[in-house]
Amino acid sequence: FFKGKIAEVRVWNKERTQAEIQANMNIELTGEESGLVSYFPFRQGNPNQINTLTTLYDEVGNYHGTITNFSLAGNTSNYTYGRVEARIPKNNLIAYLDAGLTRSYNGSGTSITDLSGNSNNFTVNAPAYSTNFGGILNFNGSSSTLSLATAPISGTNKRTIALWVLPRSISYYNVDNFLYAGSTSNNGGAFGLWVNSNNMLYFWGHNADFSNSNLYLKMNEWNFIAITYNGNGKLTLHVNGVSNTANVTLNTVSTSLMLKQYMNGSFAEMLIYDRDLSPSDLAYIYNQNKDKFPPPDGLTQNTAAISAQAIKAAYPAATDGVYWIDLPTVGPKQVYCLMDSKYDGGGWMMAMKSSQSTTFNYAADYWSTANTLNATDLTRNNGDAKYD
């Protein structure tokens, strides 16, 4: 008996305060919000167009509903434009993968579903699924890939390819080590993005037309990366809200699109548009979604930070104690960290400690050899220890 519009339905398992409700009542949620058990943003339809899908998807749970007695055509009795500001613009969106939405990936299987409705489903090869950040795919740096046999855009057509990734290391430095569209060889015409040994991003459009972007991947942090092409020789690379351009002629073929196996790190989302999004469009996406991907806090093994200094910079109120640190060549280890600013600004990691013993005398090999001692003793108590 209701005549009107409904923009969203949100179901929580907690009593929300007035301030909490007001904080995001006009903004589409990320799905990561604490206590959110069902979320119906009604975004699986095309506004004011002919629609056929009658399932109303719960984007954070499995309480899917059914749309009954809707004509699904025109600007009434149908999906129409709503009041809530979209987290991701849908205009010209031709592929949308999100490991955090169960409708796209439920944690297992070899396919991740395109949520744009265009059936550009990608093949998932070997990454491990984790529920961190609402759902991510972890690449092992040697065999994990995400691929589509036929790229959704080819030739010199306009496009945008954007993705959220958290790289920990790159295991191979060459032109096809990161994001690649085209034939098996760059000589066959391709469109790609690669990373050099200093973590600088290079983009290229055909054969050996490489272009230095002067933009860098941040290791052990989430990066929002987008490549746009205007159809007339202008490529623009965007990284975390910063842009750089190059004139590169595209001559791509439609044989593949692949996130390559040489990244050791995590993947969360990919967006592909058949238009070149403006810097303001991409800044909007970045700002709307960056709270979903906060800097690693070091509180768990899966959120290990690159250093105590990085935790201190991202979380100034962090207190002294044991944190997970992703140590180079070693991996995540627990380390006692001094965060109090009175210690020369804070952000220090314990490397060794000594009691009044002779363990660390001037001739001890602990000073010059890659070894550890009592590495599980993470306290400031009297004792001898050396850490990774």
C-alpha positions as CSV (number, residue, x, y, z in Angstrom):
1,F,0.0,0.0,0.0
2,F,3.0,2.3,-0.2
3,K,3.4,4.6,-3.2
4,G,6.8,6.2,-3.5
5,K,10.5,5.4,-3.6
6,I,12.8,3.4,-1.3
7,A,16.5,4.0,-1.9
8,E,18.1,1.5,0.6
9,V,17.3,-0.9,3.4
10,R,19.9,-1.5,6.1
11,V,19.5,-4.0,8.9
12,W,21.8,-3.9,12.0
13,N,22.2,-6.1,15.0
14,K,22.9,-3.1,17.3
15,E,21.1,0.0,18.4
16,R,22.4,2.8,16.2
17,T,22.9,6.3,17.8
18,Q,21.5,9.4,16.2
19,A,25.1,10.5,15.3
20,E,25.9,7.1,13.7
21,I,22.7,7.2,11.6
22,Q,23.3,10.8,10.5
23,A,27.0,10.2,9.6
24,N,26.2,8.0,6.6
25,M,22.5,8.3,5.9
26,N,23.0,9.9,2.5
27,I,26.1,7.8,1.4
28,E,26.2,4.2,0.1
29,L,27.8,1.9,2.7
30,T,31.0,-0.1,2.0
31,G,29.6,-3.3,3.7
32,E,32.4,-3.1,6.3
33,E,30.4,-1.3,9.0
34,S,30.3,-3.0,12.4
35,G,26.9,-4.6,13.1
36,L,25.6,-4.5,9.5
37,V,24.0,-7.8,8.9
38,S,21.9,-7.1,5.7
39,Y,22.2,-4.4,3.2
40,F,19.9,-3.8,0.2
41,P,21.2,-0.8,-1.9
42,F,19.0,-1.8,-4.9
43,R,21.8,-1.3,-7.3
44,Q,21.6,-4.4,-9.5
45,G,19.2,-2.7,-11.9
46,N,19.6,-0.1,-14.6
47,P,17.7,3.1,-13.7
48,N,14.6,3.9,-15.8
49,Q,15.5,1.2,-18.3
50,I,14.1,-2.3,-19.1
51,N,15.2,-4.7,-16.3
52,T,14.7,-8.4,-16.0
53,L,16.3,-9.3,-12.6
54,T,13.7,-9.9,-9.9
55,T,16.1,-11.0,-7.1
56,L,16.8,-8.3,-4.6
57,Y,20.4,-8.9,-3.4
58,D,21.6,-8.6,0.2
59,E,25.1,-7.3,-0.4
60,V,26.6,-8.3,3.0
61,G,24.6,-11.4,3.9
62,N,22.5,-14.1,2.3
63,Y,19.0,-12.7,3.0
64,H,18.1,-12.2,-0.7
65,G,14.6,-11.1,-1.5
66,T,12.2,-11.2,-4.5
67,I,10.8,-8.2,-6.4
68,T,7.1,-8.8,-6.9
69,N,4.6,-7.2,-9.3
70,F,7.0,-4.6,-10.7
71,S,6.8,-3.8,-14.4
72,L,10.6,-3.2,-14.4
73,A,10.3,-0.6,-17.2
74,G,10.2,3.1,-17.3
75,N,10.5,5.5,-14.4
76,T,7.9,3.9,-12.1
77,S,7.5,0.4,-10.9
78,N,11.2,-0.1,-11.7
79,Y,14.7,0.7,-10.6
80,T,15.1,4.5,-10.8
81,Y,17.6,7.1,-9.7
82,G,17.7,7.4,-5.9
83,R,18.7,9.8,-3.3
84,V,21.6,8.0,-1.7
85,E,25.0,9.0,-3.1
86,A,26.6,6.0,-4.9
87,R,29.9,4.7,-3.6
88,I,30.9,3.7,-7.2
89,P,29.5,5.6,-10.3
90,K,27.6,3.1,-12.5
91,N,27.5,5.2,-15.7
92,N,29.3,3.2,-18.5
93,L,30.5,0.6,-15.9
94,I,31.0,-2.6,-17.9
95,A,32.8,-4.8,-15.3
96,Y,32.8,-4.6,-11.5
97,L,34.6,-7.2,-9.4
98,D,34.5,-7.0,-5.6
99,A,35.9,-9.8,-3.4
100,G,34.1,-8.3,-0.4
101,L,30.6,-8.9,-1.8
102,T,29.4,-12.5,-1.7
103,R,27.5,-12.0,-4.9
104,S,30.8,-11.4,-6.6
105,Y,32.9,-13.9,-4.7
106,N,31.8,-16.2,-1.9
107,G,35.2,-17.2,-0.7
108,S,35.8,-20.2,-3.0
109,G,35.7,-21.3,-6.6
110,T,37.6,-20.3,-9.8
111,S,35.4,-17.5,-10.9
112,I,34.7,-14.0,-9.6
113,T,31.4,-12.6,-10.9
114,D,31.0,-9.3,-12.7
115,L,28.4,-7.2,-10.8
116,S,27.8,-4.8,-13.6
117,G,25.4,-7.3,-15.3
118,N,27.7,-7.6,-18.4
119,S,28.9,-11.1,-17.6
120,N,32.6,-10.1,-17.7
121,N,33.4,-12.7,-15.1
122,F,37.1,-13.2,-14.3
123,T,38.9,-16.5,-13.7
124,V,40.5,-16.8,-10.2
125,N,43.7,-18.8,-10.2
126,A,45.4,-19.8,-6.9
127,P,44.9,-16.7,-4.7
128,A,43.8,-17.4,-1.1
129,Y,40.6,-15.8,0.1
130,S,40.6,-13.8,3.4
131,T,37.7,-12.1,5.2
132,N,40.0,-9.1,6.0
133,F,38.6,-5.7,4.8
134,G,35.3,-7.5,4.1
135,G,36.9,-10.0,1.7
136,I,40.1,-9.9,-0.3
137,L,42.2,-12.2,-2.6
138,N,45.8,-12.8,-1.5
139,F,48.3,-13.2,-4.3
140,N,51.4,-15.4,-3.6
141,G,53.8,-13.6,-6.1
142,S,54.4,-16.7,-8.2
143,S,51.2,-18.3,-9.6
144,S,48.2,-16.3,-8.5
145,T,46.3,-14.5,-11.3
146,L,43.0,-12.8,-12.1
147,S,42.2,-13.0,-15.8
148,L,39.6,-12.5,-18.5
149,A,40.1,-14.5,-21.7
150,T,38.6,-11.7,-23.8
151,A,39.2,-8.1,-22.7
152,P,36.0,-6.1,-22.5
153,I,37.5,-3.2,-24.4
154,S,40.0,-3.4,-27.3
155,G,41.5,-1.2,-30.0
156,T,41.7,2.5,-29.3
157,N,38.3,2.9,-27.6
158,K,38.0,5.0,-24.5
159,R,38.4,3.1,-21.3
160,T,39.2,3.2,-17.5
161,I,40.6,0.3,-15.6
162,A,40.7,0.9,-11.8
163,L,41.6,-1.4,-8.9
164,W,42.4,-1.6,-5.2
165,V,45.6,-3.5,-4.4
166,L,47.9,-3.9,-1.4
167,P,51.3,-5.0,-2.7
168,R,53.9,-6.5,-0.4
169,S,56.6,-7.2,-3.0
170,I,57.0,-7.7,-6.7
171,S,58.9,-10.9,-7.7
172,Y,59.8,-10.0,-11.3
173,Y,60.7,-6.8,-13.0
174,N,59.7,-6.6,-16.7
175,V,57.1,-5.0,-18.9
176,D,54.3,-7.5,-18.2
177,N,54.7,-7.9,-14.4
178,F,51.5,-6.3,-13.1
179,L,48.4,-5.5,-15.2
180,Y,48.4,-6.6,-18.8
181,A,45.9,-6.7,-21.7
182,G,46.8,-8.0,-25.1
183,S,48.6,-10.9,-26.7
184,T,51.2,-13.1,-25.0
185,S,54.0,-10.8,-26.2
186,N,54.1,-7.0,-25.9
187,N,55.2,-7.0,-29.5
188,G,51.7,-8.1,-30.5
189,G,50.1,-4.9,-29.3
190,A,49.1,-4.5,-25.7
191,F,48.0,-2.2,-22.9
192,G,49.6,-2.5,-19.6
193,L,51.1,-1.3,-16.4
194,W,54.3,-2.5,-14.9
195,V,56.4,-1.8,-11.8
196,N,60.2,-1.3,-11.7
197,S,62.6,-2.3,-8.8
198,N,62.0,1.1,-7.1
199,N,58.2,0.5,-7.2
200,M,57.7,3.2,-9.8
201,L,54.8,2.5,-12.2
202,Y,55.3,2.6,-15.9
203,F,52.4,2.4,-18.5
204,W,52.6,1.6,-22.1
205,G,50.3,1.1,-25.1
206,H,52.0,-0.7,-27.9
207,N,55.2,-2.5,-28.5
208,A,58.0,-0.6,-26.7
209,D,56.2,2.7,-26.0
210,F,56.9,2.8,-22.3
211,S,56.2,5.9,-20.3
212,N,57.6,6.8,-16.9
213,S,54.7,7.9,-14.6
214,N,56.7,9.3,-11.7
215,L,54.1,7.7,-9.5
216,Y,54.8,4.9,-7.1
217,L,53.1,2.0,-5.5
218,K,53.1,2.1,-1.7
219,M,54.2,-1.2,-0.4
220,N,52.2,-2.8,2.5
221,E,49.4,-0.2,2.0
222,W,46.2,-0.1,-0.1
223,N,46.6,1.7,-3.4
224,F,43.8,2.9,-5.7
225,I,45.2,2.7,-9.2
226,A,43.4,3.8,-12.4
227,I,44.5,4.0,-16.0
228,T,42.3,6.1,-18.4
229,Y,42.6,6.4,-22.1
230,N,40.8,9.2,-24.0
231,G,40.7,7.4,-27.4
232,N,43.0,9.9,-28.9
233,G,46.6,9.2,-27.7
234,K,46.4,10.3,-24.1
235,L,46.9,7.9,-21.2
236,T,46.5,9.1,-17.7
237,L,47.6,7.2,-14.6
238,H,46.0,7.9,-11.2
239,V,47.4,6.7,-7.9
240,N,45.7,7.5,-4.6
241,G,44.3,10.8,-5.9
242,V,47.4,11.9,-7.9
243,S,47.5,11.9,-11.7
244,N,50.1,11.9,-14.5
245,T,49.6,11.8,-18.2
246,A,51.5,10.5,-21.3
247,N,50.8,10.4,-25.0
248,V,50.8,6.8,-26.0
249,T,49.1,5.2,-29.0
250,L,47.0,2.2,-28.0
251,N,46.9,-0.8,-30.3
252,T,45.5,-3.4,-28.1
253,V,44.1,-6.7,-29.0
254,S,41.2,-8.4,-27.3
255,T,42.8,-11.7,-26.2
256,S,43.1,-11.1,-22.5
257,L,43.1,-8.9,-19.4
258,M,45.2,-10.1,-16.5
259,L,46.3,-9.1,-13.1
260,K,49.7,-10.9,-13.2
261,Q,51.2,-13.4,-10.9
262,Y,54.3,-11.4,-9.9
263,M,52.6,-9.4,-7.1
264,N,52.8,-10.7,-3.6
265,G,49.9,-8.9,-1.9
266,S,46.1,-8.5,-1.9
267,F,43.4,-7.6,-4.3
268,A,40.0,-6.2,-3.3
269,E,38.1,-4.5,-6.3
270,M,38.3,-3.9,-10.0
271,L,36.2,-1.4,-12.0
272,I,36.2,-1.2,-15.8
273,Y,34.4,1.6,-17.7
274,D,34.0,2.2,-21.5
275,R,34.7,5.9,-20.9
276,D,37.7,7.8,-19.6
277,L,36.8,9.0,-16.1
278,S,38.0,12.4,-15.2
279,P,40.4,13.1,-12.4
280,S,37.5,14.4,-10.3
281,D,35.5,11.2,-11.0
282,L,38.4,9.1,-9.8
283,A,39.1,11.3,-6.8
284,Y,35.4,10.8,-5.9
285,I,35.8,7.0,-6.0
286,Y,39.0,7.1,-4.0
287,N,37.6,9.4,-1.3
288,Q,34.3,7.4,-1.1
289,N,36.2,4.1,-0.6
290,K,39.5,4.8,1.1
291,D,37.9,4.4,4.6
292,K,37.2,0.8,3.6
293,F,41.0,0.2,3.3
294,P,42.7,1.9,6.3
295,P,46.5,1.7,6.7
296,P,47.6,-1.5,8.4
297,D,47.4,-1.1,12.2
298,G,49.7,-4.0,13.2
299,L,47.1,-5.5,15.6
300,T,46.8,-8.8,13.8
301,Q,49.0,-10.9,11.5
302,N,46.8,-10.1,8.6
303,T,47.1,-6.3,9.2
304,A,50.9,-6.4,9.7
305,A,52.4,-3.0,9.1
306,I,55.7,-2.2,7.4
307,S,57.1,-0.6,10.5
308,A,56.3,0.8,13.9
309,Q,56.9,4.3,12.4
310,A,54.2,3.6,9.8
311,I,51.7,2.6,12.5
312,K,52.6,5.8,14.5
313,A,52.1,7.9,11.4
314,A,48.7,6.4,10.6
315,Y,47.5,6.0,14.2
316,P,49.1,8.8,16.4
317,A,47.3,7.5,19.5
318,A,48.9,4.0,19.2
319,T,50.4,3.0,22.6
320,D,53.5,1.0,23.5
321,G,53.2,-2.7,23.1
322,V,53.5,-5.7,20.8
323,Y,52.5,-5.2,17.2
324,W,52.7,-7.3,14.0
325,I,55.4,-6.0,11.6
326,D,55.9,-7.4,8.1
327,L,59.7,-7.8,8.1
328,P,61.6,-7.9,4.8
329,T,62.4,-11.5,3.7
330,V,61.0,-12.7,7.0
331,G,57.3,-12.0,6.9
332,P,54.9,-10.9,9.7
333,K,56.4,-11.2,13.1
334,Q,55.4,-9.8,16.5
335,V,57.7,-7.0,17.7
336,Y,57.6,-4.9,20.8
337,C,57.2,-1.2,19.8
338,L,57.7,2.1,21.6
339,M,55.0,4.5,20.4
340,D,55.2,7.2,23.0
341,S,56.2,10.4,21.3
342,K,58.7,11.2,24.1
343,Y,61.0,8.6,22.6
344,D,62.2,10.8,19.8
345,G,58.8,11.0,18.2
346,G,57.8,7.3,18.8
347,G,57.6,4.5,16.3
348,W,60.6,2.4,17.4
349,M,60.9,-1.4,17.2
350,M,62.9,-3.5,19.6
351,A,65.9,-5.2,17.9
352,M,67.5,-6.7,21.0
353,K,67.6,-6.5,24.7
354,S,70.1,-7.6,27.3
355,S,70.2,-8.4,31.0
356,Q,73.4,-8.0,33.0
357,S,74.9,-11.0,31.4
358,T,77.7,-11.6,29.0
359,T,75.5,-12.8,26.1
360,F,76.2,-9.7,24.0
361,N,79.8,-9.2,24.8
362,Y,82.0,-7.5,22.1
363,A,82.9,-10.8,20.5
364,A,79.4,-12.3,20.3
365,D,78.3,-13.3,16.8
366,Y,74.9,-11.7,17.5
367,W,76.3,-8.4,16.3
368,S,77.3,-9.7,12.9
369,T,75.3,-12.8,12.1
370,A,71.7,-13.2,10.9
371,N,70.4,-15.0,13.9
372,T,67.9,-14.7,16.7
373,L,67.8,-15.4,20.4
374,N,64.7,-15.9,22.6
375,A,62.6,-14.3,19.8
376,T,59.3,-15.1,21.6
377,D,60.3,-13.0,24.6
378,L,58.5,-9.8,23.6
379,T,58.5,-8.1,27.0
380,R,60.6,-5.3,28.4
381,N,61.5,-7.5,31.3
382,N,65.1,-8.3,32.3
383,G,66.4,-10.9,29.8
384,D,68.5,-11.5,26.7
385,A,66.9,-11.6,23.3
386,K,67.5,-10.7,19.6
387,Y,64.8,-10.4,17.1
388,D,64.5,-10.8,13.3
